[in-house]
Amino acid sequence: MTTATVPAPAPSARSALRRSKRRSTALGLLAWAAGLAFCLPALWMLLTSLHAEPDAATNPPSLFAPLTLDGYRAFFGADTGVTPWPPLLNSLGASVFSTLLTLLLALPAAYALSIRRVRKWTDVMFFFLSTKMLPVVAGLLPVYLFAKNAGMLDNIWLLVLLYTSMNLPIAVWMMQSFLSDIPVSVIEAAQVDGARLPTVLVRVVAPMAAPGIAATALICFIFSWNELLFARVLTGVVAQTAPVFLTGFVTSQGLFLAQLCAASVVVSLPVLAAGYAAQDKLVQGLSLGAVK
């Protein structure tokens, strides 16, 4: 019984293989370095939040200072009795309700602009995009006067309406690109079976565009959660949000770095949790249609 011998690769092939491995290793190290540089500010904030105020304020910083939870105790009102839960719940309520309302309005609008296209739909899309080019501060005074005359200052539902109107253009723009990849034949088959527009949107379009809807919802939630300018001007005590609550740690007595970093970590957790929970849908939704 004879055994076949496998010819050894040529020297040129071996050198090309080594170059490919070195290139892959270099790219991997570069990716790790970029990821570490991207996460370094967040890790630094977390480390600073675990230090005492004297150690957090040293220059250069004390990397190996003793760790403590005093910053988190101060954030949750152990010393002052001021609880952060009302601002956190206000931010959560305004972000969730505005995101749901945005999706409810953006889905039929994107359907009309992508599948059942209206006349001059490109002009409509440009109008949606142009509204995001307006500086937010330019609309602050009219919105404040409207809220004052309507008696809606320091009202959480005013923030819901504002966040919905601010996120609606980008939501329609994103979902239009997602819905344009849905085969029209599937929708026509559902209509032949007698499905009306609400049924088509809920049972046909929404499941097929679920990754895009999830990506849009996450981005709208992040934008709403992080909004500061309108919340700072239009709210006081009742409807104060978490970003406004954070500004209270910058006082005339000085900047308390450990407390501020602890507050920033806690306020960032809902967004990080939402992003981690929806990361597969986010990647799938943002890459939808990228490869044909």
C-alpha positions as CSV (number, residue, x, y, z in Angstrom):
1,M,0.0,0.0,0.0
2,T,1.5,3.2,-1.1
3,T,1.1,6.6,0.6
4,A,0.8,9.7,-1.4
5,T,3.2,12.5,-0.4
6,V,1.9,16.0,-0.2
7,P,4.3,18.4,-1.9
8,A,5.7,21.1,0.3
9,P,4.6,24.6,-0.4
10,A,6.9,26.7,-2.6
11,P,9.1,29.2,-0.8
12,S,7.2,32.1,-2.3
13,A,3.9,30.6,-1.0
14,R,5.4,30.2,2.5
15,S,6.7,33.8,2.6
16,A,3.3,35.0,1.4
17,L,1.6,33.0,4.2
18,R,4.0,34.4,6.8
19,R,3.3,38.0,5.5
20,S,-0.4,37.3,5.7
21,K,-0.2,36.1,9.3
22,R,1.9,39.1,10.3
23,R,-0.5,41.4,8.6
24,S,-3.4,39.7,10.5
25,T,-1.6,40.0,13.8
26,A,-0.8,43.6,13.2
27,L,-4.4,44.4,12.3
28,G,-5.6,42.5,15.4
29,L,-3.2,44.5,17.7
30,L,-4.3,47.7,16.0
31,A,-8.0,46.9,16.6
32,W,-7.3,46.1,20.2
33,A,-5.4,49.4,20.6
34,A,-8.2,51.3,19.0
35,G,-10.8,49.6,21.2
36,L,-8.8,50.3,24.3
37,A,-8.3,54.0,23.3
38,F,-12.1,54.2,22.7
39,C,-13.0,52.7,26.1
40,L,-10.2,54.4,28.1
41,P,-12.3,57.6,29.0
42,A,-15.1,55.4,30.3
43,L,-12.7,53.2,32.3
44,W,-11.0,56.3,33.6
45,M,-14.3,57.7,34.7
46,L,-15.2,54.4,36.5
47,L,-11.8,54.3,38.2
48,T,-12.1,58.0,39.4
49,S,-15.6,57.3,40.7
50,L,-14.1,54.7,43.0
51,H,-11.6,57.1,44.6
52,A,-12.0,59.5,47.4
53,E,-12.2,63.2,46.6
54,P,-8.6,64.0,47.6
55,D,-7.2,61.1,45.5
56,A,-9.5,62.0,42.5
57,A,-8.3,65.6,42.5
58,T,-4.5,64.9,42.6
59,N,-2.4,66.0,39.7
60,P,-1.0,63.7,38.3
61,P,-3.9,61.3,39.2
62,S,-3.5,58.6,41.8
63,L,-3.9,55.4,39.9
64,F,-3.3,53.1,42.8
65,A,-5.2,55.0,45.5
66,P,-7.5,53.1,47.8
67,L,-10.9,52.3,46.4
68,T,-14.1,53.5,48.0
69,L,-17.8,53.8,47.3
70,D,-18.1,57.3,48.9
71,G,-18.9,58.9,45.5
72,Y,-21.8,56.5,44.9
73,R,-23.1,57.1,48.5
74,A,-23.0,60.8,47.9
75,F,-24.8,60.4,44.6
76,F,-27.6,58.5,46.2
77,G,-28.0,61.1,49.0
78,A,-26.3,59.4,51.9
79,D,-24.9,62.8,53.1
80,T,-27.5,65.3,51.8
81,G,-30.7,63.2,51.6
82,V,-31.2,64.3,48.0
83,T,-32.3,61.2,46.1
84,P,-31.6,60.9,42.3
85,W,-34.5,58.5,41.6
86,P,-37.0,61.1,40.5
87,P,-34.7,62.6,37.8
88,L,-33.7,59.1,36.7
89,L,-37.3,58.0,36.4
90,N,-38.2,61.2,34.6
91,S,-35.4,60.6,32.0
92,L,-36.6,57.0,31.7
93,G,-40.2,57.9,31.2
94,A,-39.5,60.7,28.7
95,S,-37.1,58.6,26.7
96,V,-39.3,55.5,26.5
97,F,-42.5,57.3,25.7
98,S,-40.9,59.6,23.2
99,T,-39.2,56.6,21.5
100,L,-42.5,54.6,21.3
101,L,-44.3,57.7,19.9
102,T,-41.5,58.3,17.4
103,L,-41.7,54.7,16.1
104,L,-45.5,54.9,15.9
105,L,-45.3,57.9,13.7
106,A,-42.1,57.0,11.7
107,L,-43.2,53.6,10.6
108,P,-46.2,54.7,8.4
109,A,-44.2,57.7,7.2
110,A,-41.3,55.6,6.1
111,Y,-43.7,53.1,4.5
112,A,-45.2,55.9,2.4
113,L,-41.7,57.2,1.4
114,S,-40.1,53.8,0.6
115,I,-42.8,51.3,-0.5
116,R,-45.8,53.3,-1.5
117,R,-43.8,56.4,-2.5
118,V,-45.6,59.7,-2.5
119,R,-44.9,62.3,-5.1
120,K,-41.6,64.1,-4.8
121,W,-40.6,61.8,-1.9
122,T,-37.0,62.9,-2.3
123,D,-38.0,66.5,-1.5
124,V,-39.7,65.2,1.6
125,M,-36.6,63.3,2.7
126,F,-34.5,66.4,2.2
127,F,-36.9,68.4,4.3
128,F,-36.6,65.9,7.1
129,L,-32.8,66.0,6.9
130,S,-32.8,69.8,6.8
131,T,-34.7,70.1,10.1
132,K,-31.7,68.4,11.8
133,M,-29.4,71.2,10.5
134,L,-31.2,73.8,12.5
135,P,-29.3,74.7,15.7
136,V,-31.2,73.5,18.7
137,V,-30.6,76.8,20.5
138,A,-32.4,78.7,17.7
139,G,-35.7,77.1,18.7
140,L,-35.2,77.4,22.4
141,L,-36.9,80.8,22.9
142,P,-40.1,80.0,20.8
143,V,-40.5,76.7,22.6
144,Y,-40.0,78.3,26.0
145,L,-42.7,81.0,25.2
146,F,-45.1,78.4,23.9
147,A,-44.6,76.2,27.0
148,K,-45.0,79.2,29.3
149,N,-48.2,80.4,27.7
150,A,-49.6,76.8,27.6
151,G,-48.7,76.2,31.3
152,M,-46.5,73.3,30.4
153,L,-43.3,74.3,32.1
154,D,-41.7,71.7,34.3
155,N,-43.9,69.1,32.7
156,I,-42.6,65.7,31.6
157,W,-45.1,65.4,28.8
158,L,-43.7,68.5,27.2
159,L,-40.3,66.8,27.0
160,V,-42.0,63.7,25.5
161,L,-43.4,65.9,22.7
162,L,-40.2,67.7,22.2
163,Y,-38.1,64.6,22.0
164,T,-40.5,63.0,19.6
165,S,-40.4,66.0,17.3
166,M,-36.6,66.1,17.5
167,N,-36.1,62.4,16.8
168,L,-38.8,61.9,14.2
169,P,-36.7,63.2,11.2
170,I,-33.8,60.9,11.8
171,A,-36.1,58.0,12.6
172,V,-38.0,58.4,9.3
173,W,-34.7,58.8,7.4
174,M,-33.3,55.6,8.9
175,M,-36.5,53.5,8.6
176,Q,-37.0,54.6,5.0
177,S,-33.7,53.0,4.1
178,F,-34.6,49.8,6.0
179,L,-38.1,49.5,4.6
180,S,-36.9,50.1,1.0
181,D,-35.2,46.6,1.2
182,I,-38.5,44.8,1.9
183,P,-39.8,43.0,-1.2
184,V,-42.9,44.7,-2.5
185,S,-44.3,41.3,-3.7
186,V,-44.7,40.2,0.0
187,I,-46.8,43.2,0.7
188,E,-48.8,42.8,-2.4
189,A,-49.5,39.2,-1.5
190,A,-50.8,40.2,1.9
191,Q,-53.0,42.8,0.3
192,V,-54.4,40.2,-2.1
193,D,-55.3,38.1,0.9
194,G,-57.4,41.1,2.2
195,A,-54.9,42.7,4.6
196,R,-55.5,46.4,5.1
197,L,-52.8,48.9,5.8
198,P,-52.6,48.6,9.6
199,T,-52.4,44.8,9.3
200,V,-49.7,45.1,6.7
201,L,-47.7,47.5,8.9
202,V,-48.0,45.4,12.0
203,R,-47.9,41.8,10.7
204,V,-45.8,42.1,7.6
205,V,-43.6,45.2,7.5
206,A,-42.7,45.4,11.2
207,P,-41.5,41.8,11.6
208,M,-39.4,42.0,8.4
209,A,-37.9,45.4,9.5
210,A,-37.4,44.4,13.1
211,P,-33.6,44.9,13.1
212,G,-34.0,48.4,11.6
213,I,-36.7,49.3,14.0
214,A,-34.6,48.2,16.9
215,A,-31.6,50.2,15.7
216,T,-33.8,53.3,15.3
217,A,-35.4,52.8,18.7
218,L,-32.0,52.5,20.4
219,I,-30.7,55.7,18.7
220,C,-33.8,57.6,19.6
221,F,-33.6,56.4,23.2
222,I,-30.0,57.5,23.5
223,F,-30.7,60.9,22.0
224,S,-33.6,61.5,24.3
225,W,-31.7,60.2,27.4
226,N,-28.7,62.5,26.7
227,E,-30.6,65.7,25.9
228,L,-29.7,68.5,28.2
229,L,-30.5,72.0,26.8
230,F,-34.3,71.8,26.6
231,A,-34.5,69.9,29.9
232,R,-32.3,72.4,31.6
233,V,-34.4,75.4,30.5
234,L,-37.9,73.9,30.5
235,T,-37.8,71.9,33.7
236,G,-37.3,72.8,37.3
237,V,-38.0,70.3,40.1
238,V,-40.9,68.1,39.1
239,A,-39.7,67.1,35.6
240,Q,-36.0,67.4,36.2
241,T,-34.1,64.8,34.2
242,A,-30.9,62.9,34.9
243,P,-28.5,65.1,32.8
244,V,-29.9,68.2,34.6
245,F,-29.4,66.5,37.9
246,L,-25.7,65.9,36.9
247,T,-25.1,69.6,36.5
248,G,-25.9,70.0,40.2
249,F,-22.6,68.4,41.1
250,V,-20.8,71.5,39.6
251,T,-21.2,74.0,42.4
252,S,-19.7,77.2,43.5
253,Q,-17.7,75.3,46.2
254,G,-15.8,73.5,43.4
255,L,-15.9,70.4,41.2
256,F,-16.2,67.1,43.1
257,L,-14.7,64.7,40.6
258,A,-15.4,61.5,42.4
259,Q,-19.1,62.3,42.9
260,L,-19.5,63.6,39.4
261,C,-17.8,60.5,37.9
262,A,-20.0,58.2,40.1
263,A,-23.1,60.1,39.0
264,S,-22.0,59.8,35.3
265,V,-21.4,56.1,35.7
266,V,-24.9,55.5,37.1
267,V,-26.6,57.8,34.5
268,S,-24.7,56.0,31.7
269,L,-25.8,52.5,32.8
270,P,-29.3,52.5,31.2
271,V,-27.9,53.4,27.9
272,L,-25.1,50.9,28.1
273,A,-27.6,48.2,29.2
274,A,-29.9,49.0,26.3
275,G,-27.0,49.0,23.8
276,Y,-25.8,45.7,25.2
277,A,-29.2,44.1,25.0
278,A,-29.9,45.2,21.5
279,Q,-26.3,45.0,20.1
280,D,-27.1,42.2,17.6
281,K,-30.2,44.0,16.4
282,L,-28.3,47.3,16.2
283,V,-25.4,45.8,14.1
284,Q,-27.9,44.0,11.9
285,G,-30.1,47.0,11.5
286,L,-27.3,49.5,10.8
287,S,-25.8,47.1,8.2
288,L,-29.1,46.2,6.6
289,G,-28.8,46.7,2.9
290,A,-25.1,47.3,3.0
291,V,-24.4,44.0,1.2
292,K,-26.6,43.2,-1.7
